[in-house]
């Protein structure tokens, strides 16, 4: 079912995001920050539905779309709805993503209406990231940094040792002890 901007919930989302965005264009940093935060959830939901087998790529693509929205904000015409403008940017980035992977996948992008981008909001990964950061902040630096660099950013032991100033064996020990401490903290939470 195609939605129209006149539909209740979609219209309210359009109005709220457009108001935040336009205020941001006029220098209201708080409104612009709120716009980016709200838009992130909608983009995540939109992209998760389209990248079912590629969930690891969703966050990178969300960031690319947000960056394109930011860099192209001067092209937006405030007398027009925001939704089609954002939707066009998101679909372009999605097509680029598939085009970079393989030409055949690019043809499997479902065609949908502009308002589909605001149909689903997914803030769960942001909440999980915030919770993980809270847990990591409780660890000593010798455990927190190796986990951050190796397990979350995918760096090697050698790269992590160079960045942290720890020896390679200290990095390995830090990861082991840190993960063990996180597991105990996590078990204590339930």
Backbone torsions as a table, in degrees:
resi	resn	phi	psi	omega
1	UNK	NA	125.4	177.6
2	UNK	-79.9	134.9	177.9
3	UNK	-93.4	156.6	173.0
4	UNK	-122.1	161.4	-179.5
5	UNK	-63.3	-22.0	179.8
6	UNK	-71.3	-19.3	178.7
7	UNK	-60.3	139.3	-174.3
8	UNK	-49.0	-70.3	-175.6
9	UNK	-62.0	-39.8	-179.5
10	UNK	-66.2	-40.3	179.3
11	UNK	-62.8	-41.6	179.6
12	UNK	-64.7	-39.5	177.4
13	UNK	-64.5	-47.2	178.8
14	UNK	-56.9	-47.4	-177.5
15	UNK	-63.9	-44.2	-178.2
16	UNK	-64.9	-49.7	-178.1
17	UNK	-66.0	-40.3	179.9
18	UNK	-63.9	-42.6	179.5
19	UNK	-62.2	-43.9	178.6
20	UNK	-62.2	-45.7	-177.2
21	UNK	-63.5	-47.0	-178.5
22	UNK	-64.5	-41.2	176.0
23	UNK	-62.2	-37.8	176.7
24	UNK	-63.6	-39.2	177.8
25	UNK	-63.0	-27.2	-180.0
26	UNK	-94.3	14.8	172.1
27	UNK	102.0	1.4	179.5
28	UNK	-83.3	95.2	-175.7
29	UNK	-62.3	-36.8	179.6
30	UNK	-64.3	-42.6	179.0
31	UNK	-65.5	-40.5	-179.7
32	UNK	-66.4	-40.7	177.3
33	UNK	-62.1	-43.9	178.0
34	UNK	-62.2	-41.5	178.0
35	UNK	-58.3	-49.4	-178.9
36	UNK	-62.4	-40.1	178.4
37	UNK	-63.9	-46.3	179.0
38	UNK	-65.7	-44.4	-178.8
39	UNK	-61.9	-34.9	179.4
40	UNK	-55.3	-46.3	179.9
41	UNK	-62.3	-42.6	179.3
42	UNK	-67.4	-41.4	178.2
43	UNK	-62.6	-42.3	-178.9
44	UNK	-60.3	-46.1	178.5
45	UNK	-62.4	-43.7	179.4
46	UNK	-59.9	-45.9	-175.7
47	UNK	-77.1	-34.4	178.4
48	UNK	-59.5	-38.0	179.8
49	UNK	-67.7	-24.9	-175.4
50	UNK	-99.8	-15.9	-178.4
51	UNK	-118.7	50.9	-173.9
52	UNK	-53.1	-43.2	-178.4
53	UNK	-93.1	4.7	-174.8
54	UNK	-130.1	42.4	-175.0
55	UNK	-59.7	-27.1	179.0
56	UNK	-66.2	-20.8	-177.9
57	UNK	-91.2	-9.3	-174.8
58	UNK	-60.1	-49.6	-176.1
59	UNK	-63.1	-39.1	177.9
60	UNK	-63.0	-41.9	-179.1
61	UNK	-69.4	-37.3	175.4
62	UNK	-57.6	-46.0	-179.6
63	UNK	-64.2	-38.4	178.0
64	UNK	-63.8	-42.0	179.4
65	UNK	-65.9	-44.6	179.2
66	UNK	-59.6	-41.5	178.7
67	UNK	-64.3	-40.8	178.0
68	UNK	-66.4	-39.0	176.7
69	UNK	-61.4	-46.5	-179.4
70	UNK	-62.5	-49.2	-177.6
71	UNK	-67.7	-26.8	-178.7
72	UNK	-100.8	9.5	-175.2
73	UNK	-57.7	-27.4	179.8
74	UNK	-69.9	-15.1	-179.7
75	UNK	-88.6	-11.1	-178.5
76	UNK	-74.3	136.3	177.8
77	UNK	-103.9	112.2	-175.6
78	UNK	-58.7	-18.0	178.4
79	UNK	-81.6	-1.5	-179.6
80	UNK	-110.2	156.8	175.3
81	UNK	-62.7	147.9	-179.7
82	UNK	-77.9	-36.2	-172.9
83	UNK	-53.6	-52.3	-179.1
84	UNK	-62.4	-33.5	179.7
85	UNK	-64.5	-49.1	179.3
86	UNK	-65.3	-42.2	-179.1
87	UNK	-59.5	-42.6	179.5
88	UNK	-61.8	-41.9	178.9
89	UNK	-64.2	-45.5	-178.8
90	UNK	-63.4	-43.5	179.9
91	UNK	-67.3	-36.1	177.6
92	UNK	-63.5	-45.7	179.4
93	UNK	-65.4	-38.0	177.8
94	UNK	-64.9	-42.7	177.4
95	UNK	-63.6	-41.5	175.9
96	UNK	-59.1	-43.7	-179.5
97	UNK	-59.4	-50.6	-179.6
98	UNK	-67.5	-36.8	178.8
99	UNK	-61.5	-36.8	178.5
100	UNK	-70.5	-28.9	-179.7
101	UNK	-80.6	-52.6	176.9
102	UNK	-172.9	143.9	-178.7
103	UNK	-61.5	-35.8	-176.6
104	UNK	-67.4	-34.8	178.5
105	UNK	-67.0	-29.4	-177.8
106	UNK	-61.7	-27.7	-178.9
107	UNK	-81.2	-6.7	179.5
108	UNK	-94.6	6.3	176.8
109	UNK	-69.7	120.5	-178.7
110	UNK	-65.1	136.7	175.8
111	UNK	-82.6	130.0	-179.6
112	UNK	-148.1	175.5	-176.7
113	UNK	-83.8	163.1	-177.6
114	UNK	-53.3	-38.1	-171.3
115	UNK	-78.5	-9.0	179.0
116	UNK	-59.0	-27.8	-178.6
117	UNK	-62.5	-27.7	-178.9
118	UNK	-101.8	14.1	-178.2
119	UNK	-80.7	-27.7	-175.7
120	UNK	-132.4	131.4	176.9
121	UNK	-117.2	130.0	-177.4
122	UNK	-127.9	100.6	178.6
123	UNK	-106.8	1.3	-177.2
124	UNK	-57.0	-47.1	178.9
125	UNK	-59.9	-35.4	178.0
126	UNK	-66.1	-39.2	177.5
127	UNK	-65.0	-42.7	179.3
128	UNK	-63.7	-41.0	179.2
129	UNK	-63.0	-41.9	179.4
130	UNK	-63.7	-42.6	178.8
131	UNK	-64.2	-41.6	178.3
132	UNK	-63.3	-42.4	178.8
133	UNK	-62.4	-36.9	177.3
134	UNK	-63.1	-42.7	178.4
135	UNK	-66.2	-44.7	-179.8
136	UNK	-62.5	-36.0	179.7
137	UNK	-62.4	-20.1	179.6
138	UNK	-82.0	-11.6	-179.0
139	UNK	-87.6	151.8	172.6
140	UNK	-64.5	153.6	-176.4
141	UNK	-55.6	-36.6	-178.1
142	UNK	-65.4	-18.3	176.3
143	UNK	-103.9	-39.8	-175.8
144	UNK	-64.3	-49.9	-176.1
145	UNK	-63.9	-44.9	176.8
146	UNK	-60.3	-38.5	177.6
147	UNK	-65.9	-44.9	-179.8
148	UNK	-58.2	-50.4	-175.6
149	UNK	-74.2	-42.5	-175.4
150	UNK	-83.3	-49.2	-172.4
151	UNK	-85.2	-33.6	-177.2
152	UNK	-97.5	-33.3	-179.4
153	UNK	-102.7	-8.9	174.7
154	UNK	76.6	21.1	179.2
155	UNK	-78.9	160.2	178.8
156	UNK	-79.9	169.9	176.6
157	UNK	-59.9	-43.9	-178.4
158	UNK	-63.1	-46.1	179.2
159	UNK	-63.1	-41.0	179.5
160	UNK	-65.2	-41.7	178.4
161	UNK	-60.8	-43.8	-179.7
162	UNK	-63.1	-43.1	-177.5
163	UNK	-71.3	-34.0	-175.5
164	UNK	-94.2	-17.6	-176.1
165	UNK	80.9	6.9	177.5
166	UNK	-90.0	158.9	173.6
167	UNK	-73.5	162.3	179.6
168	UNK	-62.1	-38.7	178.5
169	UNK	-67.7	-35.9	177.4
170	UNK	-66.1	-33.8	176.8
171	UNK	-64.4	-46.7	-179.9
172	UNK	-62.0	-44.3	178.7
173	UNK	-64.0	-41.7	179.4
174	UNK	-60.5	-42.4	177.9
175	UNK	-64.0	-48.4	-178.3
176	UNK	-59.5	-51.8	-178.6
177	UNK	-66.7	-38.3	-180.0
178	UNK	-64.8	-44.0	178.4
179	UNK	-65.2	-37.3	177.3
180	UNK	-64.3	-43.4	178.8
181	UNK	-65.1	-39.8	178.0
182	UNK	-64.1	-41.4	179.1
183	UNK	-60.6	-41.6	178.6
184	UNK	-66.2	-40.6	178.1
185	UNK	-64.2	-41.0	-178.8
186	UNK	-66.4	-42.8	178.2
187	UNK	-63.4	-37.2	179.2
188	UNK	-68.1	-22.0	-179.2
189	UNK	-76.1	-17.1	-177.3
190	UNK	-117.0	NA	NA
